[in-house]
Each structure stands twice: as structure tokens, then as C-alpha cells.
Amino acid sequence: MSSAGLAGAGSDAQEMAEWCEALQSLVSHAGADRARQILDAVTSIARAPDIGWQPTYGTPYVNTVPVEQQPAFPGDLTIEERLVSLMRWNALAMVVRANKAYGELGGHVASYASAADLFEVGFNHFFRGPGHASGGDLVFYQPHSAPGVYARAFMDGRFTESDLEHYRQEISASRNGAQGLSSYPHPWLMPDFWQFPTGSMGIGPISSIYQARFMRYIQHRGLQDTSARKVWGIFGDGEMDEPESMSALSLAAREGLDNLVWVVNCNLQRLDGPVRGNARIIDELEASFSGAGWNVIKLVWGSDWDGLFARDREGALVRAFAQTMDGQLQTFAAKDGSYNRAHFFGQNDSLARLVEGLTDDQIDRLKRGGHDLVKIYAAYHAAVQHSGRPTVILAQTKKGYGMGSAGQGKMTTHQQKKLTRDDLLAFRDHFQLPLSDEETESLSFCRPAADSPEMRYLHKRREALGGPMPSRQTSAAAVSIPKLESYGKFAVEAGGKEMSTTMAFVRMMSSLMKDKQLGPRVVPIVADEARTFGMANLFKQFGIYSSVGQRYEPEDIGSILSYREALDGQILEEGISEAGAISSWVAAATSYSTHGLNMLPFYIYYSMFGFQRIGDLIWAAADQRARGFLLGATAGKTTLGGEGLQHQDGHSHLLASTVPNCRAYDPAFAGELAIIVDHGMREMLEEQKDVFYYVTVMNENYAQPTLPDGAAEGIIKGLYRYAQTSAGGAKAAVRLVGSGTILMEVIAAAELLAEDWNISSEIWSATSFTELAREARAIERWNRLHPQDVQRVSHVARHFTPEVPVIAATDYVRAVPQLIASYIEASFVVLGTDGFGRSDTRPMLRGFFEVDRKHIVVAALSSLAQRGEIDPQVCADAIVLYGIDPQATASWDC
């Protein structure tokens, strides 16, 4: 670019030009490195307070990798262009066929049309499969481009035409002997294909960062050499609006994750219109990523533009781009060469002269960088060669590329799922596809013969890169679990010792971490609450993971609980980021499939900040077949007395009940917790079942009993009889059920019923209403579908028989115990903590929510009175005796 183009106009133009020419001369004679040294020195002066200069963020709207630094393209460009055209066609045909037959199926054409070249360069040259010597790469695919990934798998021979015909028809596919193709990447639905669920925008970006970080974690801890592996993510520019997409950028830079490469497909459009119509999203993202510490590579213009830039001695193109907003660039994408000649190159004489020798058709075919295989290769090559920082490639494309008037650059292109005959023929002609008019109109899939140059080339490239992708592996060796007595004997034989279940959990986990076989696989994760949960004693023993070790002397270095960071630290202390902590948990919980290494993550957090706050990430974890423990600490609405509305959780178990492969438990006692943890570890690491556990633990200290003989089976099923309180000459009997810390109120209520009202009670601990409901639901269905067989009886129905009323009380909303209501014949009364939380003492909170011992007694007496077993006056007397106000407003109404 000339000095005149940089200097601008005005009385100081000559002086400005001289400064610019001096810099250019320095570059020419001493090189770019020397120029950078001089600029760094000048910058340090310019930033002094008396000058106060700050740089303008951003670079010119041109490619970061200049022509002279481009590596030679290593492939057969002609064959690769033919292949990517075939991928585009098969992806389009798949979606359009599905919607032609079933209009409600949906699907996306335009996103993959814009990203196809970005995908194919990766598949042909960079994305290493599981058979590669490096161990293979992890790739997060843009979800709306899933049809293109299916199209490549079809070319690989992994899918048949019948499979493609069942895109988004997973149920009917199985009935027709085909593989149903899920709408987006879903490992639960396609467990041998997809590795990561990315369908919910923002989940893929944050997950990819923590996957890259987890690679470093297991490497630094000596568990696996991951030094040669990469994590790739192909995401959309509109997707960057999601908070999760951008929230962990600084962590990636701070950790120096040069094993991470993002490719942001900047097709400049969201679902409804431009991403940044009045600005330029590439400029905005460049500033954000650069500011966060990433290496930014801009891939804006294709090779056809190189000649125009070379002839542009006046800098007219750069100045024009600087003044052209994305909304206008979208219009240019939708229009033809004649329009672009008049409205872009026609802005001034300098621009017009640049295209005097080009036809309108040649102008129309000027590619943006994300559609040029040579330029894409150069950008990817620069990314993988970069060290010290994560890299993002900002690749400009056209949404709906090649769809012509049917969708290229149109506001409506994202919703385009049906094309006319003329649109299809135009698409075929644009990409020179070997299809007849009839084959085009009928949307025939196109796959060259097995011995064709294209197919031989495609297979050869994937063989060199380690096999087909995506490919999900599940070959991790099982891990032996130590005997329960070695780490949990203190809990199952507590003998009345006071402790909280949180304390018991930390003690058990600490013991497990010392086990020679399992210990190295345990991954404790906290979001800046380790001290709250009594985990500070783990800091010095096991260390907090840091990619740089500990470069300072901590204030508490002399303490036995001192804060110790270490390169091989075992604890992941994620700071105040629940989204980050759960992403680390997912990386560890799916390590068996991504690294062939079974790990056991324990993420402990305030229970309110789990399923409610990061439920989408937990749902993605379930889709990804995660295995591990989520510990909802300070759980329930009345155990966390002073924290109040925002912190008190009364519904996480209800939300957990909606996740099919989540096993949720609310143990009251340390012994119950030990049984659950032992069972879960064996199920996940020895039997290798694709389940994960949500277990709530409390910070309330109370006497922990030794468990009754034979309780273990009931604990896992979700219900066992803990004790029985008999009253001499009892008037009646009830069954009292409690879970979590409210079981202590149930036990106390049983004593009041016997002492004050001569009522006998059975006391039942419900460790999991969701597991009880799961089994009862399955049995109910079996009975319905097998009417002539002996009918089965569920665990809860077997024990809750009709002759005795059941009163259940929990620290959760009534809907949690009511999960079992339809499966029992006994009269069933539920007490729960519906409504907003409050700050107060535990007794006051339990009285307010009507789950304390007094309200449990009244509920029991009321149930017996309604059955005619006692006089209603007894219930009225109890209300008076216990000072209960019948006129008080219900907790859910205040």
C-alpha cells in the first residue's frame, strides 16, 4: 500500500507521508522483525501518561496471511473442488428431499453452503482421526452444517442412500433398516458417530475450550501424552452472540492453549438478518479475540482478489472496505456482477479502474476467503504452526453460497428448505455437477464409482489422517473400584457421630484420591467454593492444577491448609464460573470416549447454581453420555438458612428428574451417601454404563446413624424402612417418609405422634423419588403391554400398601415426591417447600414452609381423620397445641 494511501489529506499530509515512507523503507531494508522492534520502542514512549496514546483495535479488512507467505497447496485442487461440490449437492438434496416429502422436518441448507470449503480443507488436510499417530483431534462441528458432515460420511461409504433418505427421521429409519440421521450432532442418538453435541448455540465454543484445557491437564498429570493433538471448532458468527461462546476466551489465552483452533464462519447472517448490519462482525470479533489474547487470522478475500490488491497502488480497496458495513456486504453477496460493478467498484474512479478488464461474470465469481481452498489451507496451516496462544480464524463467506437467487445472501436464506426446478438446475450448473436434468430435478444423490479418481483421493487423504471423522470411540479400559470399607466405613458405621453429609463426602473423596488405582482418575472440581465445602485440606495434599505451576509465595504458605498451585495439581479450581466448571466436568466425564481414559469427576457446587443456572450444559452432558458425579451442596430450601431467595434450592431434583440418564439422590445420612457413591462408581467405571449421578449434600451437622442391616438395596432403589416407632395401645398407624435433612424432622414427628397422640409410625427414608418413579413407570408400562402375564409390582407399591396412609416431607417442592403418587394406592399427603426462599434460621424456615415436625404431625393426624380412623377434633387439638396459625398465607403465595 502506498504512503499516500496511509497519509490522508490536510496541511500535514507531506509530513505524514514522510513518516509512513520511513517505516516502509525500514521494512524493505531491515525486515518486518526489525520494524516491530522499533515500533515497540516507540509505542512505550507514546503510552506514557503525558502523551496517553492508545492503539486503534483492528487491522485492515484484508487477509492476515499475505500472498508471499502462503504455503504451496499440497493437494489436488481440481479433485478437491469437485468433491466439495458433490458434498454441497448431497447435503442440499438430503434436506430438500426430506422437506419435499414431509414439510415439517426442517433442516438447514444455507449454513453448510457457506461452510463447505472450510469443512473440506479440514477433512482433507488437518482433522486427524483416531488412528493417527498423534492420537487424533477433537472437532466441534457447526450444528446447522450437520447435513454436510452426513454428506461426507456418505462419500466415505459410512452411510447409504437409504440413511440419507432418513435424515431427521430416526424412528421410521429403524423400522426400515436404515440409520436415522439426527438433526444436529447428538452422541446419544448416534453414539458411534458424533462426539460432541453442539446444537444449542454457545455450548460447542465453551466446551471446546475446556476440552483443550483438559488435554493439558491429563498431560501435565502424566496420565496421557496429548501434546500433538488439536481441538478444532467450526462455529458461526451469529453464535458468537451467545454469552457462553465468548465467556472463556481469556482462560484459553491465559492457559496458552495453542492446541485450540477456532474457525468462525463469518457469513454475516443470523437466522433473521445480518449479524452486524451497521458494523463489521469480523472487526468486532478481531478486537474481542485479540483483546483476550488470542492469535487472530483474518481470512477475508479469495485468490481472485490478489491481482486487484496488487494493482491497487492507491489503497482504494482497503479504504472502500473500511467504509462498507456488513449489511451492504450481504447485499453484494445476493446481487450479481453487474450490480457489484456499479455499486461497489463504481464508488470512485480508482475502484472502477481495477475491474475494467473483468466481465460481470468474473466479478460475480470473485470469491470470499472462506470459499477459496488455497486461502483456507494457508490460514489453517498458519494456525497449526502458531505456538503459545489459541488461534481463531475469522473466515468471510456467503450464506447460501451457490444457491443463486434461491438463497445466496438473502434475508430468508436460513429458512430455505425447498428449491424450484430452475433453482436446482442453476445450482448444478454453478458447481458443474455430473447430473442430468432428470437426476437434478429428482434430487438424486451423487457418489462417484469406488475406483474413480475422486473416491480414491478422498479415501487416501482420510487414511493418511487416521481414518474417518467424526468417529466416537468407547474403548477405555474399566477401572477397579476399592471396597467400600476402605473409604466409607466411617459413614455406614457412624454410630451417632455428628457430621454433615458434605463433610462425609469430602472425607470419602479424599480417601478415594489416595487409592493407587482409582486415585489418579479422580478429578475434584469446584467453582471457587472449596473452603465453603470443607475442601481446603485438599489444597496442599493434591494441589490445584495450574498450567504454569506456582510462581508466587502464597500468603498462607506456613499453614497446613495452604493454597498450593502445581503443574500436576489434581483439583480444578475454576473460579466464579459455573459454566466453566461444568464444562471441565463434561471434559473429564467424557474422557473415556475422547481419550480412551476413564476418569471420575466430582463437581461440587451450590445446588441452586446447577440445573437451574447451567441446565443447558447439563443436558448437553447427558447427550454426550457423560459419566461422573454432580454434587449439589448446601442443598434444599431450608438448610442454607441465611442466604435467602437466590441461593435456596427447592427444585433441582425436579429438574434432574427430566434428564433420562441422570440418577438423582437426596440422601439424609452419610451411610446412604457412601452406598450411593460406591454403586455409582461401579456402574460408571466397572460396568461402564452411560449414566451420571446428581447427589445433594447438606451443610447441617447432626448425628449420623449406623445403617440398618440390608438397607443398601433399598437405598439404591430409592426407599427403605429406616425405623419404626410403636405406641402402646396405638389408635392408628402411619407411614412417614422423608428425604435429605428433613428426614430428621420426620423422625422427630414420629416421636411426637407416639408421645402426644398414641399413633405408631413407620419411618422411611426416600433416597430418590426419581428412581422410585423411574422403576414404577417402567413396570406400569410393562404391565400395560403384557396384559396376559403375571403383573409386576414396583418397589414403592410393594411397600406403600393401601391400608396405611403415607405422609412425605422433603426440602423440595411438592412435585418431587408427587412423582410417585400415581403408582401407589395408599392415601398420600405431601409436604414441600413451594415458593420463594427466605433468610432465617432453619427452624423458622421449616415452620414457614410447613415441613417441620409439627406440621408433619398435623398432616398425619389429618390423613387419619379423613380416613375415619381418629376424631377430627384430635387434629384440631394438635393445631392449637403446636401453635400453628391456620390463617397463615401459604408459602407459595407470599
Secondary structure, 3 states (H helix, E strand, C coil): CCHHHHHCCCCCHHHHHHHHHHHHHHHHHHCHHHHHHHHHHHHHHHCCCCCCCCCCCCCCCCCCCCHHHCCCCCCCHHHHHHHHHHHHHHHHHHHHHHHHHCCCCCCCCHHHHHHHHHHHHHHHHHCCCCCCCCCCCEEECCHHHHHHHHHHHHHHCCCCHHHHHCECCHHHHHHCCCCCECCCCCCCCCCCCCCCCCCCCCHHHHHHHHHHHHHHHHHHCCCCCCCCCCEEEEEECHHHHCHHHHCCHHHHHHCCCCCEEEEEEECCECCCCECCCCCCHHHHHHHHHHHHCCEEEEECECCHHHHHHHHCCCCHHHHHHHCCCHHHHHHHHHCCHHHHHHHCHHHCHHHHHHCCCCCHHHHHCCCEHHHCHHHHHHHHHHHHHCCCCCEEEEEECCCCCCCHHHCCCCCCHHHCCCCCHHHHHHHHHHCCCCCCHHHHHCCCCCCCCCCCHHHHHHHHHHHHCCCCCCCCCCCCCCCCCCCHHHHHHHHHEEEEEEECHHHHHHHHHHHHHCCCCCHHHEEEEECCCCCCCCCCHHHHHHCEECCCCCCCCCCCCCCCCCCCEECCCCEEECCCCHHHHHHHHHHHHCHHHHCCCCCEEEEEEEHHHCCCCCHHHHHHHHHCCCCCEEEEECCCCCCCCCCCCCCCCCCHHHHHCCCCCEEEECCCCHHHHHHHHHHHHHHHHHCCCCCEEEEECCCCCEEEEECCCCHHHHHHHCCEEEEEECCCCCCEEEEEEECCCHHHHHHHHHHHHHHHHCEEEEEEECCCHHHHHHHHHHHHHHHHHCCCCCCCCCHHHHHCCCCCCEEEECCCCCCCHHHHHHHCCCCEEEECCCCCCCCCCHHHHHHHCCCCHHHHHHHHHHHHHHCCCCCHHHHHHHHHHCCCCCCCCCHHHC
